């Protein structure tokens, strides 16, 4: 099968996946105990008439399945309703914060790939030497340390002691300002460290396995330079398993952002989510959870396509 | 001077259990265009020898001493750069299991043409053309279309043809074929051997064929070296080894071949196993398994001698039949468990007119 057909086929599978995600999101949010009306009215006693009016205004008087259908159909057009708390359109609330999280996530993922793959390759090539052992120690620490602790440590060392970063993000300057981008490095490194450690070890073991394969000897027997043998033949095959796990790391990075944004007072959607969960702001929670689900599905889609590109045997 | 001369080659593997002596003072030569067979059981040092020629011995192995002279140049004195320009270009290798020898994620065309581009300095299009020609010459139908297929889209026999095409692509002077047909079924094996024979004749390429299949050697080779525990025990023109094997080990190998029309219930085997290459038996390494062994065999390590004259033989320059032991025709002591007589084709015409056969009788 050609790569195009594979992409098309794989793309079609995402449609039922997206529907499933929307159903789960909606269902889970509505399973949270607590009536949103109480949060809207700040727990004041209301006469039934007013309560009915408010319920009707937010569509809360409809049966749950009608609420779901209404929500999905308008969500498909980008309309997630209005926030119960601020009464702003949900999409606007998300859009003002999404760029921050997006930049932080991309930076975290970039830091992960840029450090994990080369260090993994080096550790594999110099396996069982001091270099390899050092990478093993780093990996163990990186996987073991919780995000919030690492975030606090980085803040303590780089912002408080060394004074290289401000303690609070320079939010007033906008996400694409130099100061903000530099500051974003700290949370990005915090989120990326665990993934880096994991991917580095995976890259190493995958590479060690590939280096022992017969085709490597064939490539050497052709007289190719060692660099070509490793970078062209071995790397491509070792990346196959790494790509899959890297895609799963996208999910970890997204979920990690929720905690890390709070540690760094970072104005992203993770912090917005935690904030609104406390206030039962259903429209906002639903939209963010759906967004996270879609992001994970997309990441997996990209991983599968990359996987098929790297390994022709799986374009079934 | 022969095209390839190997002299006193010693390859060692430094393992945690001790030093594995994979080859011991190994010497032989291959002439231009010659087909040279290397035979022995697993662990005899056949593959190590061929990897040593390419200087592709992996850690913890090292080529400890000796010389490998290819067209007069000692390969062991070359730097890595010079060695690389020989690999795949003047000396090429065909590996045992084609399925694993090919990289699954590149097209076969790319795997052939990358060596062509590298060694012959051709551009993409010219290398592609040459690769397609090579694919055609190894009998791959509609080679131009199959150029962009991946290895998993080929059958086992076709994969082996691709591996051969890689070896042939830069028109080498010597091809080292390490059990090229072991992973294939018999009909495909015959085709592949025929193909090797064809291309060797067409391009006048010398072939060092490593195998444990004496039938393949008989069909294919001009001269043969029988290896045991890292050194030759018999080296001779192929007919001599078949009609008149000298070394007890060669005799044992010959008598282990099952033959059509043979009514034995059990196949003959050589008792025992290849010795531990870390701690080899003293004297003749084969003596613990040898039915002809005498007390002196435990003390003296025999060297190759000319079978006719009995004089010490020069393994590099001698053309005659040489063997490290002539006991098979000599006097026997102790219990002899088997006896071997080798007869000519008149007695046992094989299906394809195979040139020799052996009969074994229990005493």
Interface residues (C-beta under 8 A of the other chain):
Chain A: X213 X214 X215 X217 X218 X219 X220 X221 X222 X223 X224 X225 X228 X232 X233 X236 X237 X240 X310 X311 X312 X313
Chain B: X54 X56 X84 X85 X86 X87 X88 X89 X92 X93 X95 X97 X100 X101 X102 X103 X104 X105 X106 X111 X114 X115 X118 X119 X150 X152 X163 X166
